[in-house]
Amino acid sequence: MTVLGTLALAVPAMIAVAVIVLVVASAWLARRAEATVPPDGRFIDLPDARLHYIDMGSGPPIVLVHGLGGHSRNFTYALAGRLAAHHRLLIIDRPGSGYSTWKGTPDWRIGSNARVVSQFIAALDLDRPLLVGHSLGGAIGLAVALDYPRAIAGLALLAPLTLPVDQVSDLHKPLVIRSALLRRLIAQTVAVPIARMQGTAALAAVFAPEPAPADFNSNGGGALTARPSAFIAITSELVNAGDDMPGIAARYAQLSLPVGILYGREDKILDAAHQGTDAAGLIAGCELELMTGGHMIPVTAPDHVAGWIRRQAQRAGV
């Protein structure tokens, strides 16, 4: 056999071995991430999903919904303790994030997330809570208000996605992957090792211009993004959000409950002027506040954000 013939046989075998190594390494890194951030709440079975959530505090209820690639610890890191003395907080992992899972075929659309939130509120028999949504969680909150207006008393939106985005942030550009097959292939092979290598830089980009807390990967739940399942969720939701937002934004005239928007002027992930100021002009009676800060204000400015949420709760009668 010639040298070229030997190479022709060897190369596919080498590629197969490399893929197997990457798959095994990704699974091992995912288990390490889950050991770093174990589930710290309880689980509930809903018609469309099995949700992991944290139930803390006492008083009128507030449901908190995290954003893209987030986790319930994004809220418990600093914000929840400042609200729990006066409110019962229900902090969920959205399906595909943290420790929550879809039942059957995952459905990554914003409206489907909103349906699960409404199912959660009904299952716990919550009496019209205030819904707090951060980033993509804000878009989901708006969909809840549009599709299930009797389920909640009002919206308090933190750095929310509210309008279609012409161009996503530099951090998210590589994650706009339209092929579901390609998303799964990348997730099972190179996504997790790359996420581990670029984790510090990615966190810095999300928190910019403010510094990311040194312990955010553990206490803030950031480590859970380094899992194949998280990559699939993030990339799938990013693609579907682009498709869903025009239809959601076109319905804002239908909103009839109190809506508040809080944005950091220096947000590097979403444009505060467009997603905050422009959106507020489309929502009747919307209360907008711009503050100093970036995208992760629930973590970086918990005192200010907690006070603002309490005011929005009072405004909504919660």
Buried (B, 14 or more C-beta within 10 A) or exposed (E): EEEEEEEEEEEEEEEEEEBEEBBEBBBEBBEBBBEBBEBEBEEBEBEBBBBBBBEBBEBBBBBBBBBBBBBBBBBBBBBBBBBBEBBBBBBBBBBBBBBBBBBEEBBBBBBBBBBBBBBBBEEBEBEBBBBBBBBBBBBBBBBBBBBBBEBBBBBBBBBBBBBBBEEBBEBBEEBEBEEBEEBBBBBBBBBBBBBBEEBEEBBBBBBBEBEBBEEBBBBBBBBBBBBBBBBBBBBBBBBBBBEBBEEBBEBBEEBEBBBBBBBBEBBBBBBBEBBBBBBBEBBEEBBBBBBEBBBBBBBBBBEBBBEBBBBBBEBBEB
